[in-house]
Amino acid sequence: MSATKAKFCIGQLIHHKLFGYRGIILGVDLEFKLEDEWYEAMARSRPPKDKPWYHVLVHQRGNQTYVAEQNLESDPASNN
């Protein structure tokens, strides 16, 4: 049995594939940890709950968000 591993780590710069914003990883959950109501309202693409999710500080906006791993990639402008 293999354990779930996160692709990104705290402090890493990322790019959101769907919404185009850049950000920095503040925290990692190896599976979805918020309420089902949040998931139903906010996770429109219905990413898997059993894969990693990330707490992200959005660049130049100052707000935090919660993002499924499948929607993130390393920031192409960084040397990750």
MIDO-655559 format. One record per residue: x, y, z of N, C-alpha, C, CB in turn. Coordinates in pm, 1 decimal. Glycine has a CB too. Layout:
// residues N
   n.east  n.north     n.up  ca.east ca.north    ca.up   c.east  c.north     c.up  cb.east cb.north    cb.up
        X        Y        Z        X        Y        Z        X        Y        Z        X        Y        Z
...
// end
This chain:
// residues 80
   n.east  n.north     n.up  ca.east ca.north    ca.up   c.east  c.north     c.up  cb.east cb.north    cb.up
     84.5   -117.5      0.0      0.0      0.0      0.0     89.3    124.2      0.0    -96.3     -0.4    122.3
     64.3    218.4    -92.1    147.3    338.2    -99.2     77.6    455.2    -30.3    179.4    373.4   -245.7
    154.8    534.8     38.7    102.0    652.1    107.4     91.2    767.3      7.8    191.9    691.5    228.3
     -6.1    853.2     30.9    -22.4    970.6    -53.1     91.8   1067.1    -26.3   -159.0   1038.5    -28.0
    149.8   1120.0   -132.1    257.0   1218.1   -119.3    216.6   1345.7   -191.2    390.3   1163.0   -176.0
    251.3   1457.7   -132.3    222.4   1586.8   -192.2    327.7   1619.6   -297.3    216.5   1696.9    -84.7
    284.0   1675.4   -407.8    374.2   1715.2   -516.1    445.8   1846.0   -482.8    296.3   1729.7   -647.7
    378.6   1934.1   -406.9    433.3   2065.1   -372.8    458.1   2073.2   -223.4    338.6   2177.7   -417.9
    545.8   2165.9   -183.9    579.4   2180.4    -42.2    560.2   2325.1      3.7    724.5   2135.2    -16.5
    556.1   2342.6    134.7    539.2   2475.4    193.2    651.9   2566.0    143.8    537.8   2468.2    349.2
    612.8   2685.8    101.6    708.1   2782.9     50.4    728.2   2779.7    -99.6    837.3   2762.4    115.6
    674.8   2678.2   -165.4    693.1   2665.2   -309.4    599.2   2759.3   -383.9    669.6   2520.1   -353.8
    649.2   2818.6   -492.5    568.4   2904.6   -578.1    492.0   2819.0   -677.7    656.5   3008.4   -651.6
    363.5   2850.7   -693.6    278.4   2771.8   -783.6    202.5   2864.0   -879.0    178.9   2684.6   -702.5
    142.3   2802.6   -979.5     55.8   2868.6  -1077.1    -72.3   2786.8  -1084.0    125.1   2880.9  -1219.4
   -189.2   2853.0  -1077.0   -316.6   2782.2  -1087.0   -348.5   2762.0  -1235.2   -431.6   2861.1  -1014.4
   -367.6   2637.4  -1275.3   -388.4   2603.3  -1415.8   -517.6   2661.8  -1473.5   -389.6   2453.5  -1431.7
   -622.6   2667.7  -1394.4   -752.0   2713.4  -1445.1   -770.9   2864.3  -1435.2   -862.4   2644.6  -1370.4
   -727.8   2923.7  -1325.5   -754.8   3065.5  -1300.8   -634.9   3155.8  -1326.6   -800.6   3083.9  -1159.6
   -518.7   3099.2  -1352.3   -403.1   3175.1  -1395.8   -328.0   3254.8  -1290.7   -444.8   3265.0  -1497.8
   -370.1   3247.8  -1165.0   -298.5   3325.2  -1064.3   -175.4   3250.9  -1014.0   -390.5   3357.9   -947.8
    -82.9   3329.3   -957.1     36.4   3274.0   -894.9     18.0   3280.7   -744.4    164.8   3350.2   -939.6
     90.7   3197.7   -672.1     80.5   3198.8   -527.5    193.3   3121.2   -463.5    -52.1   3142.6   -483.8
    185.8   3113.8   -330.9    284.7   3040.5   -253.1    211.9   2943.8   -160.1    376.0   3137.8   -172.3
    264.8   2823.7   -148.5    205.2   2721.4    -63.1    230.8   2756.8     83.5    262.5   2580.6    -96.7
    122.6   2765.6    161.0    132.8   2793.4    304.4    112.4   2668.1    389.3     31.1   2899.1    344.1
     41.5   2571.2    335.6     13.2   2449.4    409.3    -32.6   2339.1    315.7    -92.0   2474.9    516.2
    -21.3   2216.0    362.6    -55.4   2099.2    281.7   -143.8   2005.4    362.8     72.4   2025.8    233.3
   -253.9   1961.0    303.2   -338.1   1854.7    358.0   -329.0   1738.3    260.7   -488.4   1902.0    378.9
   -298.9   1619.6    308.0   -285.9   1504.9    218.6   -419.2   1456.9    163.5   -218.4   1392.1    290.4
   -528.1   1509.5    220.5   -661.9   1488.0    164.9   -746.7   1608.7    204.4   -726.2   1352.2    216.6
   -859.8   1625.0    139.6   -948.4   1738.8    164.0   -990.0   1744.0    310.7  -1072.8   1730.7     73.6
   -977.3   1862.8    372.9  -1005.8   1876.2    516.0  -1115.9   1977.8    548.4   -880.2   1915.4    588.0
  -1170.6   2048.2    450.4  -1275.1   2146.7    479.4  -1412.0   2079.1    480.7  -1272.5   2261.7    375.5
  -1514.9   2158.7    503.0  -1651.3   2106.5    512.5  -1706.0   2069.6    373.9  -1743.4   2210.0    580.1
  -1796.3   1973.7    371.0  -1859.1   1933.0    245.7  -1934.3   2048.7    180.9  -1954.0   1816.3    269.7
  -1990.1   2139.3    261.3  -2062.3   2254.8    208.3  -1968.1   2344.0    127.3  -2127.3   2335.4    322.9
  -1844.7   2362.8    177.2  -1746.1   2443.3    103.9  -1714.5   2374.8    -28.9  -1615.5   2463.3    188.1
  -1692.5   2245.4    -25.0  -1660.1   2169.9   -146.0  -1771.1   2184.8   -250.6  -1638.0   2020.9   -112.1
  -1895.9   2168.4   -208.4  -2009.0   2178.1   -300.7  -2020.7   2316.5   -362.7  -2138.0   2143.2   -229.0
  -1992.1   2420.7   -283.6  -2006.2   2558.0   -331.3  -1885.5   2606.1   -412.7  -2027.7   2650.2   -213.9
  -1765.7   2561.3   -377.8  -1644.5   2620.6   -433.6  -1566.8   2532.0   -531.2  -1555.2   2658.4   -323.1
  -1570.9   2404.1   -514.8  -1489.1   2313.3   -597.5  -1567.5   2270.9   -720.8  -1444.9   2188.1   -516.1
  -1580.4   2362.9   -813.3  -1666.3   2341.0   -931.6  -1621.3   2224.9  -1019.5  -1670.5   2466.1  -1015.2
  -1490.6   2202.9  -1028.7  -1441.3   2094.6  -1114.5  -1445.1   1959.0  -1044.8  -1299.4   2124.5  -1159.6
  -1490.0   1957.2   -919.1  -1503.1   1835.8   -838.5  -1375.1   1753.1   -832.3  -1614.2   1751.0   -892.9
  -1263.7   1817.7   -792.1  -1138.9   1741.6   -778.5  -1150.3   1637.6   -668.5  -1021.4   1835.5   -749.7
  -1069.2   1534.6   -674.2  -1078.3   1427.1   -574.6  -1045.2   1475.6   -434.0   -985.2   1313.2   -612.2
  -1122.7   1427.7   -338.5  -1100.9   1462.7   -198.5   -989.3   1379.9   -135.2  -1229.4   1444.4   -119.9
   -955.2   1267.3   -196.5   -854.8   1178.7   -137.6   -713.3   1205.4   -188.9   -891.6   1035.4   -165.0
   -694.4   1315.2   -259.6   -562.8   1359.3   -308.1   -524.4   1486.5   -233.1   -564.0   1383.8   -463.9
   -397.2   1529.2   -240.9   -354.4   1648.9   -167.4   -427.5   1777.9   -206.9   -207.7   1668.7   -187.4
   -447.3   1863.1   -104.7   -504.1   1997.4   -118.6   -408.3   2093.6    -50.7   -649.1   2007.0    -56.3
   -406.5   2218.0    -97.4   -307.3   2315.2    -51.1   -372.4   2445.4     -6.2   -206.2   2343.6   -161.2
   -315.6   2502.1    100.6   -351.2   2635.5    146.5   -255.3   2728.7     72.8   -341.0   2650.4    306.3
   -309.5   2819.5     -7.5   -228.4   2903.3    -95.9   -254.4   3051.2    -67.6   -258.5   2870.9   -244.1
   -146.4   3128.1    -57.1   -155.1   3273.6    -50.1   -142.8   3324.4   -193.1    -43.4   3335.4     44.2
   -246.4   3392.7   -240.3   -250.9   3439.1   -378.7   -164.8   3564.0   -394.6   -396.4   3467.7   -422.2
    -74.5   3561.9   -490.5     18.4   3671.5   -519.1    -57.4   3797.2   -561.4    118.1   3630.2   -628.9
    -19.6   3908.2   -507.3    -71.4   4041.8   -536.3   -218.8   4059.5   -500.6    -52.0   4072.5   -681.5
   -277.5   3966.4   -430.9   -415.4   3982.0   -384.1   -421.8   3976.4   -232.0   -505.6   3873.3   -444.7
   -328.0   3902.8   -172.8   -320.3   3894.4    -28.5   -423.7   3803.9     35.8   -333.0   4028.4     27.8
   -506.0   3736.5    -44.3   -603.0   3645.2     14.6   -553.5   3501.6      6.0   -738.8   3658.9    -54.9
   -607.7   3418.6     94.5   -573.9   3277.4     94.6   -686.5   3197.3     31.5   -545.8   3228.2    237.2
   -650.0   3085.2    -26.9   -748.7   2996.3    -85.9   -704.8   2851.4    -62.8   -766.7   3025.8   -238.1
   -791.5   2760.3    -95.5   -768.4   2616.4    -76.3   -781.7   2552.3   -213.6   -870.4   2552.4     28.6
   -677.9   2481.1   -257.6   -672.8   2434.5   -395.7   -632.2   2288.1   -403.1   -575.9   2519.6   -476.9
   -700.9   2215.1   -489.5   -665.8   2074.9   -515.1   -537.3   2067.5   -596.9   -781.1   2001.7   -589.0
   -457.4   1965.7   -569.0   -329.6   1948.1   -637.8   -345.3   1944.6   -789.3   -262.7   1820.9   -590.7
   -451.6   1881.9   -838.6   -468.1   1867.8   -984.2   -478.9   2001.7  -1055.8   -591.1   1785.0  -1014.4
   -510.6   2108.8   -982.8   -524.7   2240.9  -1044.7   -398.5   2325.6  -1036.9   -637.5   2315.1   -980.0
   -291.8   2269.7   -981.3   -168.7   2346.5   -962.1    -54.2   2290.1  -1045.0   -129.9   2348.4   -814.7
     39.6   2381.2  -1077.4    166.0   2343.6  -1139.3    272.9   2434.5  -1081.1    160.0   2354.6  -1296.2
    397.5   2394.6  -1093.1    506.5   2481.4  -1048.4    499.7   2611.0  -1126.5    645.3   2412.8  -1066.3
    528.1   2721.8  -1059.2    526.0   2852.1  -1124.4    636.0   2854.1  -1230.4    545.1   2968.2  -1020.6
    599.9   2871.9  -1357.4    701.5   2869.6  -1464.2    801.9   2985.4  -1452.7    633.0   2875.1  -1601.1
    766.7   3090.6  -1379.8    857.8   3205.1  -1364.0    960.9   3182.8  -1253.8    778.4   3331.2  -1334.1
    944.4   3075.3  -1177.6   1038.6   3047.1  -1069.1   1134.3   2935.5  -1108.1    963.4   3009.6   -940.7
   1230.7   2913.0  -1025.0   1326.9   2804.6  -1048.6   1299.1   2687.8   -956.5   1470.7   2854.0  -1028.8
   1171.4   2646.3   -943.0   1132.9   2537.1   -852.2   1198.2   2408.2   -892.3    982.0   2519.2   -849.2
// end
